[in-house]
Amino acid sequence: MENEILVQISQKIKSIRKDKNLTIQEIADRAGVTKGLISQIENSRTIPSLLVLMQIIKGLEVDLNFFFNDLSLDGREAPILVLRKEEYQKFEKESASGYQYERIFTRKIKTGAVDFVLLEIQPGSERDFVTTDAFEFKYILQGSVKYIFRDTIVELHEGDSMLFNGRLEHNPVNEGIVPVKMLVVYFFENLE
């Protein structure tokens, strides 16, 4: 499956950085941006402006042609797309033990993009609050999870779903004894 261009860019940044044994802080310093912004870009949580993207590429010390060479821009798609479970791509959104993401499907839709992800959260896993520049839809496939927002807590159980603005700080917590599995759909807007 060809990933949506924005996801490809975030993965390419992370891949080059890791290949060059550079930390997120080093790239942030070179690009003149914050460590948090680099992390959010690498984890497809925010979309870099063209200027920021160029600063990051310069900070990675790679040629522009090399960076953009293998990114798919043609947008041609089959009318029916089937993706087998073994083709799902595991990835890390933030540094946190016990949170496993698998990308199922990503596509640009008009001036936005949609990203389908499977998330598994192990019992007792912890991380900091996060934000995403997207609306987030959650569907609980297995287990129960507490979604903690700054001013409220929402408990979700198998079969429950929730849609919210990912710009709200949030943190899913598994207080149970079995892993929580959920389908997550990110709706990114205004990508032009």
PEFEN-V316938 format. One record per backbone hydrogen bond with DSSP energy under -1.0 kcal/mol. NH is the residue of the N-H (numbers start at 1). CO is the residue of the C=O. E is the energy in kcal/mol with one decimal. If there is no record, write none. Layout:
NH:CO:E, NH:CO:E
//
This chain:
8:4:-2.3, 9:5:-2.4, 10:6:-2.1, 11:7:-2.4, 12:8:-2.4, 13:9:-2.5, 14:10:-2.1, 15:11:-2.6, 16:12:-2.6, 17:13:-2.4, 18:14:-2.6, 19:15:-2.6, 20:16:-1.9, 21:18:-1.5, 22:17:-2.7, 27:23:-1.9, 28:24:-2.5, 29:25:-2.7, 30:26:-2.3, 31:27:-2.5, 32:28:-1.2, 33:28:-2.2, 38:34:-1.8, 39:35:-2.3, 40:36:-2.4, 41:37:-2.5, 42:38:-2.8, 43:39:-1.7, 44:41:-1.7, 45:40:-3.2, 46:40:-1.1, 53:49:-2.7, 54:50:-2.5, 55:51:-2.1, 56:52:-2.4, 57:53:-2.5, 58:54:-2.3, 59:55:-2.3, 60:56:-1.9, 61:58:-1.1, 62:57:-1.4, 67:63:-2.4, 68:64:-2.5, 69:65:-1.3, 71:68:-1.2, 87:84:-2.6, 88:85:-1.6, 89:103:-1.7, 91:101:-1.8, 96:94:-1.2, 100:120:-2.8, 101:91:-1.0, 102:118:-2.4, 103:89:-3.2, 104:116:-3.4, 105:116:-1.3, 107:114:-2.3, 109:112:-2.6, 112:109:-2.4, 113:188:-1.8, 114:107:-2.9, 115:186:-2.2, 116:105:-4.1, 117:184:-3.1, 118:102:-3.3, 119:182:-2.7, 120:100:-2.5, 121:180:-2.4, 122:98:-2.6, 124:174:-2.5, 125:122:-1.8, 130:170:-2.5, 132:166:-2.5, 133:45:-4.3, 134:132:-2.2, 135:187:-2.2, 136:164:-3.2, 137:185:-2.6, 138:162:-3.1, 139:183:-2.3, 140:160:-2.5, 141:181:-2.5, 142:181:-2.0, 145:156:-2.5, 146:173:-2.7, 147:154:-3.4, 148:171:-2.6, 149:152:-3.2, 154:147:-2.6, 156:145:-2.9, 159:140:-3.1, 160:157:-3.1, 162:138:-2.0, 164:136:-2.2, 166:134:-2.3, 168:165:-2.2, 170:130:-2.2, 171:148:-1.4, 173:146:-2.7, 180:121:-2.6, 181:142:-1.9, 182:119:-2.4, 183:139:-2.8, 184:117:-3.5, 185:137:-2.6, 186:115:-2.8, 187:135:-3.0, 188:113:-2.9, 191:111:-3.9
//
